[in-house]
């Protein structure tokens, strides 16, 4: 009987061919995946290049401070992976018993930097948020960021309207308080770029409140309004009970809108909200768009400065408030802020709603300000006295701070001459100006 044909070789060959087909299929799939990944990456790069080319550069002196921030994904602000989360948690952890855990928006700004340092120094947990826009020199904001970093304060680089980043922060950290200082500042810039004020001061504030109302627990909120809300009010000194329905600038109108929005979220959602009306804050690490700052710069460079007078030839005066006094007021407001009463986006009980002036209570004319700077700098200013343009600036501010004194012991203690001396010392040191200013400032401090 004939033996059956040997099929083992045929079977092996078929198995080998099947194996080769699987290998080739896998290679084809891998190659296709790589091609798809590269095509996707190329498309993403082309989109970024398109937005970059079609938009004005961020360093432009009059650029939109929030330009195309909403077009770019949160990922472009940097990683939000495990390392990022670790930095956020470390920065937000209080070092003292019952310490606050505070989100400070606008942390790389003037007031934000000083408040963040003060909170951290006393043992509170602090996480900053800032978009580093180019309304004024971003390098100054970066220097403030470096200062905060040395004190273990982490700043998340993002925008108020970036909901995913804000939500992520609240998922990671149970904030007890928010110190909301981020805003588009400046009265005159509103005439050039009005939309930036709506984006930041209204839309950004609403977005922050939306995130806060849904948080568990809800944080207590302290935020920066402005003395500008008094607008055309002629009663002096300005009191929180005076009318604020006649803003003289778009900036003032957005801050007034913020106060009304705060009332709404307090009423509906039980958010505890405190508004602070700042009166012309000045000092070291200040804003270059403020008069005392650019006066100092122009006097040192021998450039003429313009001193405004009102239309009826009266001197313009401001209630200049030193930064250390404002910081004490901000911390006092945080310490006395009651807990929010909402849960699950519903109000459970009436919540605290407050508004306070934070000023120096001693208005000083701009002419006297210049005179003090001349003495500190050892140089005479080239002054041009001109009528105040109709750009929304008000001729006079004077704060009544009796309510802040009553509720959290706010009492300004720094006069303008002392505060400007400290500012000038910082200015010449920061910008490396080698003049007799350094020695004169040091001698002035020793004798004071």
C-alpha positions as a Markdown table, in Angstrom:
| # | Residue | x | y | z |
|---|---|---|---|---|
| 1 | Unk | 0.0 | 0.0 | 0.0 |
| 2 | Unk | 1.5 | 3.3 | -1.0 |
| 3 | Unk | 2.3 | 5.7 | 1.8 |
| 4 | Unk | 0.4 | 9.1 | 1.9 |
| 5 | Unk | 2.2 | 12.0 | 0.3 |
| 6 | Unk | 4.4 | 14.1 | 2.7 |
| 7 | Unk | 2.6 | 17.5 | 3.2 |
| 8 | Unk | 4.8 | 18.8 | 6.0 |
| 9 | Unk | 7.0 | 20.9 | 3.7 |
| 10 | Unk | 3.9 | 22.3 | 2.1 |
| 11 | Unk | 2.4 | 23.2 | 5.5 |
| 12 | Unk | 5.6 | 24.8 | 6.6 |
| 13 | Unk | 5.8 | 26.8 | 3.4 |
| 14 | Unk | 2.2 | 28.0 | 3.8 |
| 15 | Unk | 2.9 | 29.0 | 7.5 |
| 16 | Unk | 6.0 | 30.9 | 6.4 |
| 17 | Unk | 4.2 | 32.7 | 3.7 |
| 18 | Unk | 1.4 | 33.5 | 6.2 |
| 19 | Unk | 4.1 | 34.8 | 8.5 |
| 20 | Unk | 5.6 | 37.0 | 5.8 |
| 21 | Unk | 2.2 | 38.4 | 4.9 |
| 22 | Unk | 1.6 | 39.3 | 8.6 |
| 23 | Unk | 5.0 | 40.9 | 8.9 |
| 24 | Unk | 4.5 | 42.9 | 5.7 |
| 25 | Unk | 1.1 | 44.0 | 6.9 |
| 26 | Unk | 2.5 | 45.1 | 10.2 |
| 27 | Unk | 5.3 | 47.0 | 8.4 |
| 28 | Unk | 2.7 | 48.6 | 6.1 |
| 29 | Unk | 0.5 | 49.6 | 9.1 |
| 30 | Unk | 3.6 | 51.1 | 10.9 |
| 31 | Unk | 4.7 | 53.0 | 7.8 |
| 32 | Unk | 1.1 | 54.3 | 7.4 |
| 33 | Unk | 1.0 | 55.4 | 11.0 |
| 34 | Unk | 4.3 | 57.2 | 10.7 |
| 35 | Unk | 3.2 | 58.9 | 7.6 |
| 36 | Unk | -0.1 | 60.0 | 9.2 |
| 37 | Unk | 1.8 | 61.3 | 12.3 |
| 38 | Unk | 4.2 | 63.3 | 10.2 |
| 39 | Unk | 1.3 | 64.7 | 8.1 |
| 40 | Unk | -0.6 | 65.7 | 11.3 |
| 41 | Unk | 2.6 | 67.3 | 12.8 |
| 42 | Unk | 3.2 | 69.2 | 9.5 |
| 43 | Unk | -0.4 | 70.4 | 9.5 |
| 44 | Unk | -0.1 | 71.6 | 13.1 |
| 45 | Unk | 3.2 | 73.4 | 12.3 |
| 46 | Unk | 1.6 | 75.1 | 9.3 |
| 47 | Unk | -1.4 | 76.2 | 11.4 |
| 48 | Unk | 0.9 | 77.8 | 14.0 |
| 49 | Unk | 3.0 | 79.4 | 11.3 |
| 50 | Unk | -0.2 | 80.8 | 9.7 |
| 51 | Unk | -1.4 | 82.3 | 13.0 |
| 52 | Unk | 2.0 | 83.7 | 13.6 |
| 53 | Unk | 2.4 | 85.3 | 10.2 |
| 54 | Unk | -1.2 | 86.6 | 10.0 |
| 55 | Unk | -1.0 | 88.2 | 13.5 |
| 56 | Unk | 1.0 | 91.3 | 14.6 |
| 57 | Unk | 4.1 | 90.4 | 16.7 |
| 58 | Unk | 3.5 | 90.3 | 20.4 |
| 59 | Unk | 6.3 | 92.7 | 21.0 |
| 60 | Unk | 4.6 | 95.5 | 19.1 |
| 61 | Unk | 4.3 | 98.5 | 21.4 |
| 62 | Unk | 0.5 | 98.8 | 20.8 |
| 63 | Unk | -0.3 | 95.1 | 20.3 |
| 64 | Unk | -3.6 | 93.6 | 21.5 |
| 65 | Unk | -2.6 | 92.3 | 25.0 |
| 66 | Unk | -4.6 | 89.1 | 24.5 |
| 67 | Unk | -4.2 | 88.8 | 20.7 |
| 68 | Unk | -4.8 | 85.2 | 19.4 |
| 69 | Unk | -4.5 | 83.7 | 22.9 |
| 70 | Unk | -7.9 | 82.0 | 22.3 |
| 71 | Unk | -6.7 | 80.6 | 18.9 |
| 72 | Unk | -3.9 | 78.6 | 20.5 |
| 73 | Unk | -4.5 | 75.6 | 22.6 |
| 74 | Unk | -3.6 | 75.6 | 26.2 |
| 75 | Unk | -0.7 | 73.2 | 25.4 |
| 76 | Unk | 1.2 | 76.1 | 23.8 |
| 77 | Unk | 1.5 | 77.7 | 27.3 |
| 78 | Unk | 3.6 | 74.7 | 28.3 |
| 79 | Unk | 3.2 | 71.2 | 29.6 |
| 80 | Unk | 0.5 | 70.3 | 32.1 |
| 81 | Unk | 2.0 | 66.9 | 32.9 |
| 82 | Unk | 3.1 | 65.3 | 36.2 |
| 83 | Unk | 6.1 | 67.7 | 36.6 |
| 84 | Unk | 3.8 | 70.8 | 36.1 |
| 85 | Unk | 1.3 | 69.4 | 38.5 |
| 86 | Unk | 4.0 | 68.8 | 41.1 |
| 87 | Unk | 5.1 | 72.4 | 40.8 |
| 88 | Unk | 1.5 | 73.6 | 41.2 |
| 89 | Unk | 1.0 | 71.5 | 44.3 |
| 90 | Unk | 4.3 | 72.4 | 45.9 |
| 91 | Unk | 3.7 | 76.1 | 45.4 |
| 92 | Unk | 0.1 | 76.0 | 46.7 |
| 93 | Unk | 0.9 | 74.1 | 49.9 |
| 94 | Unk | 0.7 | 76.4 | 53.0 |
| 95 | Unk | 3.6 | 76.2 | 55.5 |
| 96 | Unk | 1.7 | 77.4 | 58.5 |
| 97 | Unk | -1.2 | 75.9 | 60.3 |
| 98 | Unk | -4.6 | 76.9 | 58.8 |
| 99 | Unk | -2.7 | 78.8 | 56.1 |
| 100 | Unk | -4.6 | 80.1 | 53.0 |
| 101 | Unk | -4.3 | 78.5 | 49.6 |
| 102 | Unk | -4.5 | 81.4 | 47.2 |
| 103 | Unk | -4.7 | 81.7 | 43.4 |
| 104 | Unk | -3.2 | 85.1 | 42.5 |
| 105 | Unk | -4.1 | 86.2 | 39.0 |
| 106 | Unk | -1.9 | 88.8 | 37.4 |
| 107 | Unk | 0.9 | 87.4 | 39.7 |
| 108 | Unk | 3.7 | 88.8 | 37.5 |
| 109 | Unk | 2.1 | 92.3 | 37.6 |
| 110 | Unk | 3.1 | 95.1 | 40.0 |
| 111 | Unk | 0.6 | 94.5 | 42.8 |
| 112 | Unk | 0.4 | 90.8 | 42.1 |
| 113 | Unk | 4.1 | 90.2 | 42.7 |
| 114 | Unk | 4.2 | 92.1 | 46.0 |
| 115 | Unk | 1.1 | 90.4 | 47.3 |
| 116 | Unk | 2.3 | 86.9 | 46.3 |
| 117 | Unk | 5.6 | 87.5 | 48.2 |
| 118 | Unk | 3.8 | 88.8 | 51.3 |
| 119 | Unk | 1.5 | 85.7 | 51.3 |
| 120 | Unk | 4.3 | 83.3 | 50.8 |
| 121 | Unk | 6.5 | 85.0 | 53.5 |
| 122 | Unk | 3.8 | 84.5 | 56.2 |
| 123 | Unk | 3.4 | 80.8 | 55.2 |
| 124 | Unk | 0.4 | 80.7 | 52.8 |
| 125 | Unk | 0.3 | 78.6 | 49.7 |
| 126 | Unk | 0.4 | 80.7 | 46.5 |
| 127 | Unk | -0.1 | 79.8 | 42.8 |
| 128 | Unk | 0.2 | 82.6 | 40.3 |
| 129 | Unk | -1.5 | 83.0 | 36.9 |
| 130 | Unk | -0.3 | 85.5 | 34.2 |
| 131 | Unk | -0.4 | 85.7 | 30.4 |
| 132 | Unk | 2.7 | 88.1 | 30.2 |
| 133 | Unk | 1.0 | 90.3 | 27.6 |
| 134 | Unk | 2.9 | 93.1 | 26.0 |
| 135 | Unk | 0.9 | 96.1 | 27.2 |
| 136 | Unk | 4.2 | 97.2 | 28.8 |
| 137 | Unk | 7.7 | 95.7 | 28.6 |
| 138 | Unk | 7.3 | 91.9 | 29.3 |
| 139 | Unk | 10.9 | 91.6 | 30.4 |
| 140 | Unk | 9.9 | 93.5 | 33.6 |
| 141 | Unk | 7.2 | 90.9 | 34.2 |
| 142 | Unk | 9.8 | 88.1 | 33.6 |
| 143 | Unk | 12.1 | 89.7 | 36.1 |
| 144 | Unk | 9.3 | 89.7 | 38.7 |
| 145 | Unk | 8.6 | 86.1 | 37.8 |
| 146 | Unk | 12.3 | 85.2 | 38.5 |
| 147 | Unk | 11.9 | 87.0 | 41.9 |
| 148 | Unk | 8.8 | 84.9 | 42.7 |
| 149 | Unk | 10.5 | 81.7 | 41.6 |
| 150 | Unk | 13.4 | 82.3 | 44.1 |
| 151 | Unk | 10.7 | 82.3 | 46.8 |
| 152 | Unk | 9.2 | 79.0 | 45.5 |
| 153 | Unk | 6.2 | 80.7 | 43.9 |
| 154 | Unk | 5.1 | 79.1 | 40.6 |
| 155 | Unk | 3.3 | 81.1 | 37.9 |
| 156 | Unk | 1.1 | 79.3 | 35.4 |
| 157 | Unk | 1.5 | 81.0 | 32.1 |
| 158 | Unk | -2.0 | 81.3 | 30.8 |
| 159 | Unk | -4.9 | 83.6 | 30.1 |
| 160 | Unk | -8.1 | 84.2 | 32.2 |
| 161 | Unk | -10.2 | 83.0 | 29.3 |
| 162 | Unk | -8.4 | 79.7 | 29.0 |
| 163 | Unk | -11.0 | 77.5 | 30.6 |
| 164 | Unk | -9.2 | 74.2 | 30.4 |
| 165 | Unk | -6.1 | 75.5 | 32.3 |
| 166 | Unk | -8.3 | 77.2 | 35.0 |
| 167 | Unk | -10.4 | 74.0 | 35.4 |
| 168 | Unk | -7.2 | 71.9 | 35.6 |
| 169 | Unk | -5.8 | 74.2 | 38.4 |
| 170 | Unk | -9.0 | 73.8 | 40.4 |
| 171 | Unk | -9.0 | 70.0 | 39.9 |
| 172 | Unk | -5.4 | 69.9 | 41.3 |
| 173 | Unk | -5.7 | 72.5 | 44.1 |
| 174 | Unk | -8.6 | 73.2 | 46.5 |
| 175 | Unk | -8.1 | 76.9 | 46.6 |
| 176 | Unk | -9.5 | 78.6 | 49.7 |
| 177 | Unk | -9.1 | 82.1 | 48.2 |
| 178 | Unk | -8.6 | 83.9 | 44.9 |
| 179 | Unk | -6.8 | 87.3 | 44.8 |
| 180 | Unk | -7.9 | 88.5 | 41.3 |
| 181 | Unk | -5.6 | 91.2 | 40.2 |
| 182 | Unk | -5.2 | 90.4 | 36.5 |
| 183 | Unk | -6.8 | 93.1 | 34.3 |
| 184 | Unk | -6.1 | 95.3 | 31.3 |
| 185 | Unk | -4.9 | 98.5 | 33.0 |
| 186 | Unk | -4.5 | 102.1 | 31.9 |
| 187 | Unk | -7.1 | 104.8 | 31.1 |
| 188 | Unk | -5.6 | 106.1 | 27.9 |
| 189 | Unk | -4.8 | 102.8 | 26.2 |
| 190 | Unk | -8.6 | 102.1 | 26.0 |
| 191 | Unk | -8.8 | 104.7 | 23.2 |
| 192 | Unk | -6.4 | 102.6 | 21.1 |
| 193 | Unk | -7.5 | 99.1 | 22.0 |
| 194 | Unk | -11.0 | 99.0 | 23.6 |
| 195 | Unk | -11.6 | 95.3 | 23.0 |
| 196 | Unk | -8.7 | 94.3 | 25.2 |
| 197 | Unk | -10.5 | 95.8 | 28.2 |
| 198 | Unk | -13.7 | 93.8 | 27.4 |
| 199 | Unk | -11.7 | 90.6 | 26.9 |
| 200 | Unk | -9.8 | 90.8 | 30.2 |
| 201 | Unk | -11.8 | 93.0 | 32.7 |
| 202 | Unk | -15.3 | 91.6 | 31.8 |
| 203 | Unk | -15.0 | 88.3 | 29.9 |
| 204 | Unk | -11.9 | 87.1 | 31.9 |
| 205 | Unk | -13.6 | 88.0 | 35.2 |
| 206 | Unk | -16.8 | 86.2 | 34.3 |
| 207 | Unk | -14.8 | 83.1 | 33.3 |
| 208 | Unk | -13.0 | 83.1 | 36.6 |
| 209 | Unk | -16.3 | 83.4 | 38.4 |
| 210 | Unk | -17.8 | 80.6 | 36.4 |
| 211 | Unk | -15.0 | 78.3 | 37.4 |
| 212 | Unk | -15.3 | 79.4 | 41.0 |
| 213 | Unk | -19.0 | 78.9 | 41.3 |
| 214 | Unk | -18.6 | 75.2 | 40.3 |
| 215 | Unk | -15.6 | 74.5 | 42.6 |
| 216 | Unk | -16.0 | 72.4 | 45.6 |
| 217 | Unk | -15.4 | 74.1 | 48.0 |
| 218 | Unk | -16.1 | 77.5 | 46.4 |
| 219 | Unk | -13.2 | 79.9 | 47.1 |
| 220 | Unk | -13.6 | 83.4 | 48.7 |
| 221 | Unk | -12.7 | 86.0 | 46.1 |
| 222 | Unk | -10.9 | 89.4 | 46.6 |
| 223 | Unk | -10.5 | 91.4 | 43.4 |
| 224 | Unk | -9.1 | 94.7 | 42.2 |
| 225 | Unk | -11.6 | 97.3 | 41.2 |
| 226 | Unk | -10.4 | 100.9 | 40.8 |
| 227 | Unk | -10.8 | 104.4 | 42.1 |
| 228 | Unk | -11.6 | 105.2 | 38.4 |
| 229 | Unk | -15.2 | 104.0 | 39.0 |
| 230 | Unk | -15.9 | 107.3 | 40.8 |
| 231 | Unk | -15.6 | 109.0 | 37.4 |
| 232 | Unk | -17.3 | 112.4 | 37.3 |
| 233 | Unk | -18.2 | 112.3 | 41.0 |
| 234 | Unk | -17.3 | 115.7 | 42.6 |
| 235 | Unk | -17.8 | 114.8 | 46.3 |
| 236 | Unk | -14.6 | 114.6 | 48.3 |
| 237 | Unk | -13.1 | 112.5 | 49.7 |
| 238 | Unk | -14.4 | 109.6 | 47.6 |
| 239 | Unk | -16.5 | 107.3 | 49.8 |
| 240 | Unk | -17.9 | 103.8 | 48.9 |
| 241 | Unk | -21.4 | 105.3 | 49.3 |
| 242 | Unk | -20.9 | 107.9 | 46.6 |
| 243 | Unk | -22.4 | 107.3 | 43.1 |
| 244 | Unk | -20.3 | 105.4 | 40.6 |
| 245 | Unk | -22.6 | 105.5 | 37.6 |
| 246 | Unk | -20.8 | 108.1 | 35.6 |
| 247 | Unk | -17.5 | 106.6 | 34.5 |
| 248 | Unk | -15.2 | 108.9 | 32.5 |
| 249 | Unk | -13.3 | 106.2 | 30.7 |
| 250 | Unk | -13.9 | 102.7 | 29.2 |
| 251 | Unk | -11.4 | 101.3 | 31.7 |
| 252 | Unk | -13.6 | 102.7 | 34.5 |
| 253 | Unk | -16.7 | 101.4 | 32.9 |
| 254 | Unk | -15.3 | 97.9 | 32.7 |
| 255 | Unk | -14.3 | 98.0 | 36.4 |
| 256 | Unk | -17.8 | 99.3 | 37.3 |
| 257 | Unk | -19.2 | 96.5 | 35.2 |
| 258 | Unk | -17.0 | 94.1 | 37.2 |
| 259 | Unk | -18.6 | 95.3 | 40.5 |
| 260 | Unk | -22.1 | 94.7 | 39.1 |
| 261 | Unk | -21.1 | 91.2 | 37.8 |
| 262 | Unk | -19.7 | 90.4 | 41.2 |
| 263 | Unk | -23.0 | 91.3 | 42.8 |
| 264 | Unk | -24.8 | 89.0 | 40.4 |
| 265 | Unk | -22.6 | 86.0 | 41.1 |
| 266 | Unk | -22.8 | 86.7 | 44.9 |
| 267 | Unk | -26.6 | 86.8 | 44.7 |
| 268 | Unk | -27.2 | 83.8 | 42.6 |
| 269 | Unk | -24.3 | 81.4 | 43.5 |
| 270 | Unk | -23.3 | 82.4 | 47.0 |
| 271 | Unk | -19.7 | 83.4 | 46.1 |
| 272 | Unk | -18.1 | 85.5 | 48.9 |
| 273 | Unk | -16.7 | 88.5 | 47.0 |
| 274 | Unk | -14.7 | 91.6 | 48.1 |
| 275 | Unk | -13.8 | 94.4 | 45.7 |
| 276 | Unk | -10.9 | 96.8 | 46.4 |
| 277 | Unk | -10.8 | 100.2 | 44.8 |
| 278 | Unk | -7.1 | 101.0 | 44.4 |
| 279 | Unk | -5.9 | 104.7 | 44.3 |
| 280 | Unk | -2.8 | 105.3 | 42.1 |
| 281 | Unk | -0.5 | 102.6 | 43.5 |
| 282 | Unk | 3.3 | 103.3 | 43.1 |
| 283 | Unk | 6.6 | 101.8 | 44.3 |
| 284 | Unk | 9.4 | 99.5 | 43.4 |
| 285 | Unk | 8.7 | 97.0 | 40.6 |
| 286 | Unk | 6.0 | 99.4 | 39.4 |
| 287 | Unk | 4.3 | 99.8 | 36.1 |
| 288 | Unk | 6.2 | 101.8 | 33.4 |
| 289 | Unk | 3.0 | 103.4 | 32.1 |
| 290 | Unk | 2.5 | 105.3 | 35.4 |
| 291 | Unk | 3.5 | 108.9 | 35.5 |
| 292 | Unk | 6.0 | 108.6 | 38.4 |
| 293 | Unk | 7.8 | 105.8 | 36.5 |
| 294 | Unk | 8.1 | 107.5 | 33.1 |
| 295 | Unk | 8.8 | 110.9 | 34.7 |
| 296 | Unk | 11.8 | 109.3 | 36.4 |
| 297 | Unk | 13.0 | 107.8 | 33.1 |
| 298 | Unk | 12.6 | 111.0 | 31.1 |
| 299 | Unk | 14.2 | 113.3 | 33.8 |
| 300 | Unk | 17.3 | 111.0 | 33.9 |
| 301 | Unk | 17.5 | 111.0 | 30.1 |
| 302 | Unk | 17.0 | 114.8 | 29.9 |
| 303 | Unk | 13.7 | 114.5 | 28.0 |
| 304 | Unk | 10.8 | 117.0 | 28.6 |
| 305 | Unk | 7.8 | 115.9 | 30.6 |
| 306 | Unk | 4.2 | 117.1 | 30.3 |
| 307 | Unk | 2.4 | 118.2 | 33.5 |
| 308 | Unk | -1.3 | 118.3 | 33.0 |
| 309 | Unk | -3.6 | 121.0 | 34.2 |
| 310 | Unk | -7.4 | 120.9 | 34.1 |
| 311 | Unk | -9.4 | 122.8 | 31.5 |
| 312 | Unk | -9.9 | 125.6 | 34.1 |
| 313 | Unk | -6.2 | 125.7 | 34.8 |
| 314 | Unk | -6.2 | 123.9 | 38.1 |
| 315 | Unk | -3.5 | 121.4 | 39.1 |
| 316 | Unk | -4.1 | 117.7 | 38.7 |
| 317 | Unk | -3.8 | 115.8 | 42.0 |
| 318 | Unk | -3.7 | 112.1 | 42.9 |
| 319 | Unk | -4.1 | 110.1 | 46.1 |
| 320 | Unk | -0.8 | 108.3 | 45.6 |
| 321 | Unk | -0.7 | 105.0 | 47.6 |
| 322 | Unk | 2.5 | 103.2 | 48.4 |
| 323 | Unk | 2.6 | 99.5 | 47.4 |
| 324 | Unk | 3.3 | 98.2 | 50.9 |
| 325 | Unk | 0.1 | 99.9 | 52.2 |
| 326 | Unk | -1.9 | 98.3 | 49.4 |
| 327 | Unk | -0.5 | 94.9 | 50.1 |
| 328 | Unk | -1.6 | 95.2 | 53.8 |
| 329 | Unk | -5.0 | 96.1 | 52.6 |
| 330 | Unk | -5.2 | 93.1 | 50.2 |
| 331 | Unk | -4.1 | 90.7 | 52.9 |
| 332 | Unk | -6.5 | 92.2 | 55.4 |
| 333 | Unk | -9.4 | 91.7 | 52.9 |
| 334 | Unk | -8.3 | 88.1 | 52.4 |
| 335 | Unk | -8.1 | 87.4 | 56.1 |
| 336 | Unk | -11.5 | 88.8 | 56.8 |
| 337 | Unk | -13.2 | 87.2 | 53.8 |
| 338 | Unk | -16.0 | 84.9 | 54.9 |
| 339 | Unk | -16.5 | 81.5 | 53.2 |
| 340 | Unk | -18.6 | 81.2 | 50.1 |
| 341 | Unk | -22.0 | 79.6 | 50.7 |
| 342 | Unk | -22.7 | 77.9 | 47.4 |
| 343 | Unk | -22.5 | 74.2 | 46.6 |
| 344 | Unk | -23.3 | 72.4 | 43.4 |
| 345 | Unk | -23.7 | 75.7 | 41.7 |
| 346 | Unk | -26.5 | 76.6 | 44.1 |
| 347 | Unk | -26.5 | 79.3 | 46.8 |
| 348 | Unk | -27.2 | 77.7 | 50.3 |
| 349 | Unk | -27.2 | 81.0 | 52.3 |
| 350 | Unk | -26.5 | 84.7 | 51.9 |
| 351 | Unk | -22.9 | 85.3 | 51.2 |
| 352 | Unk | -20.5 | 88.2 | 52.0 |
| 353 | Unk | -20.3 | 91.1 | 49.5 |
| 354 | Unk | -18.0 | 94.0 | 50.2 |
| 355 | Unk | -16.3 | 97.0 | 48.5 |
| 356 | Unk | -13.5 | 99.1 | 49.9 |
| 357 | Unk | -11.3 | 102.1 | 49.0 |
| 358 | Unk | -7.6 | 101.5 | 49.4 |
| 359 | Unk | -5.9 | 104.9 | 49.2 |
| 360 | Unk | -3.4 | 107.1 | 51.1 |
| 361 | Unk | -6.0 | 109.8 | 52.1 |
| 362 | Unk | -3.5 | 112.6 | 51.2 |
| 363 | Unk | -3.8 | 113.9 | 47.6 |
| 364 | Unk | -0.6 | 115.4 | 46.1 |
| 365 | Unk | -0.4 | 117.5 | 43.0 |
| 366 | Unk | 1.6 | 116.2 | 40.0 |
| 367 | Unk | 3.7 | 119.3 | 40.3 |
| 368 | Unk | 4.8 | 118.4 | 43.8 |
| 369 | Unk | 5.4 | 114.8 | 42.7 |
| 370 | Unk | 7.8 | 116.1 | 40.0 |
| 371 | Unk | 9.5 | 118.4 | 42.6 |
| 372 | Unk | 10.2 | 115.4 | 44.9 |
| 373 | Unk | 11.6 | 113.4 | 42.0 |
| 374 | Unk | 13.9 | 116.3 | 41.0 |
| 375 | Unk | 15.3 | 116.4 | 44.6 |
| 376 | Unk | 15.9 | 112.6 | 44.7 |
| 377 | Unk | 17.5 | 112.5 | 41.2 |
| 378 | Unk | 19.5 | 115.6 | 41.6 |
| 379 | Unk | 18.3 | 116.9 | 38.2 |
| 380 | Unk | 15.8 | 119.5 | 37.1 |
| 381 | Unk | 13.0 | 118.4 | 34.9 |
| 382 | Unk | 12.2 | 120.0 | 31.6 |
| 383 | Unk | 8.6 | 120.7 | 32.2 |
| 384 | Unk | 5.8 | 121.5 | 29.8 |
| 385 | Unk | 2.5 | 122.5 | 31.4 |
| 386 | Unk | -0.4 | 121.5 | 29.1 |
| 387 | Unk | -4.1 | 121.1 | 29.4 |
| 388 | Unk | -5.4 | 117.7 | 30.3 |
| 389 | Unk | -6.7 | 116.0 | 27.1 |
| 390 | Unk | -10.2 | 114.6 | 27.1 |
| 391 | Unk | -9.1 | 110.9 | 27.3 |
| 392 | Unk | -10.9 | 109.8 | 30.4 |
| 393 | Unk | -8.5 | 110.9 | 33.0 |
| 394 | Unk | -10.0 | 112.6 | 36.1 |
| 395 | Unk | -8.4 | 115.7 | 37.6 |
| 396 | Unk | -8.6 | 114.7 | 41.3 |
| 397 | Unk | -8.8 | 111.6 | 43.5 |
| 398 | Unk | -9.0 | 111.4 | 47.3 |
| 399 | Unk | -9.9 | 108.3 | 49.2 |
| 400 | Unk | -12.0 | 107.9 | 52.4 |
| 401 | Unk | -10.7 | 104.6 | 53.9 |
| 402 | Unk | -12.7 | 104.6 | 57.1 |
| 403 | Unk | -14.6 | 101.4 | 56.1 |
| 404 | Unk | -11.4 | 99.5 | 55.5 |
| 405 | Unk | -10.0 | 100.7 | 58.8 |
| 406 | Unk | -13.1 | 99.6 | 60.6 |
| 407 | Unk | -13.3 | 96.1 | 59.0 |
| 408 | Unk | -9.7 | 95.1 | 58.8 |
| 409 | Unk | -7.5 | 97.8 | 60.3 |
| 410 | Unk | -6.3 | 99.3 | 57.0 |
| 411 | Unk | -4.2 | 102.4 | 57.8 |
| 412 | Unk | -1.7 | 103.8 | 55.2 |
| 413 | Unk | 1.6 | 104.9 | 56.7 |
| 414 | Unk | 3.9 | 105.8 | 53.8 |
| 415 | Unk | 4.0 | 109.4 | 52.6 |
| 416 | Unk | 4.9 | 110.2 | 49.0 |
| 417 | Unk | 8.4 | 111.5 | 49.6 |
| 418 | Unk | 9.4 | 108.3 | 51.5 |
| 419 | Unk | 7.7 | 106.0 | 48.9 |
| 420 | Unk | 9.3 | 107.8 | 46.0 |
| 421 | Unk | 12.8 | 107.5 | 47.7 |
| 422 | Unk | 12.3 | 103.7 | 47.8 |
| 423 | Unk | 11.1 | 103.6 | 44.2 |
| 424 | Unk | 14.1 | 105.6 | 42.9 |
| 425 | Unk | 16.5 | 103.4 | 44.8 |
| 426 | Unk | 15.0 | 100.4 | 43.1 |
| 427 | Unk | 14.8 | 102.1 | 39.7 |
| 428 | Unk | 18.5 | 103.0 | 39.5 |
| 429 | Unk | 19.5 | 99.6 | 40.8 |
| 430 | Unk | 17.3 | 97.6 | 38.5 |
| 431 | Unk | 18.3 | 99.6 | 35.4 |
| 432 | Unk | 22.0 | 99.8 | 36.4 |
| 433 | Unk | 22.1 | 103.6 | 36.3 |
| 434 | Unk | 25.5 | 104.8 | 37.7 |
| 435 | Unk | 24.9 | 108.3 | 39.0 |
| 436 | Unk | 25.0 | 110.1 | 42.2 |
| 437 | Unk | 21.4 | 109.1 | 42.6 |
| 438 | Unk | 22.5 | 105.9 | 44.3 |
| 439 | Unk | 24.5 | 107.6 | 47.0 |
| 440 | Unk | 21.9 | 110.3 | 47.5 |
| 441 | Unk | 19.1 | 107.8 | 48.0 |
| 442 | Unk | 21.1 | 105.8 | 50.5 |
| 443 | Unk | 22.0 | 108.9 | 52.5 |
| 444 | Unk | 18.4 | 110.0 | 52.4 |
| 445 | Unk | 17.2 | 106.6 | 53.8 |
| 446 | Unk | 19.8 | 106.8 | 56.6 |
| 447 | Unk | 18.7 | 110.2 | 57.7 |
| 448 | Unk | 15.0 | 109.5 | 57.5 |
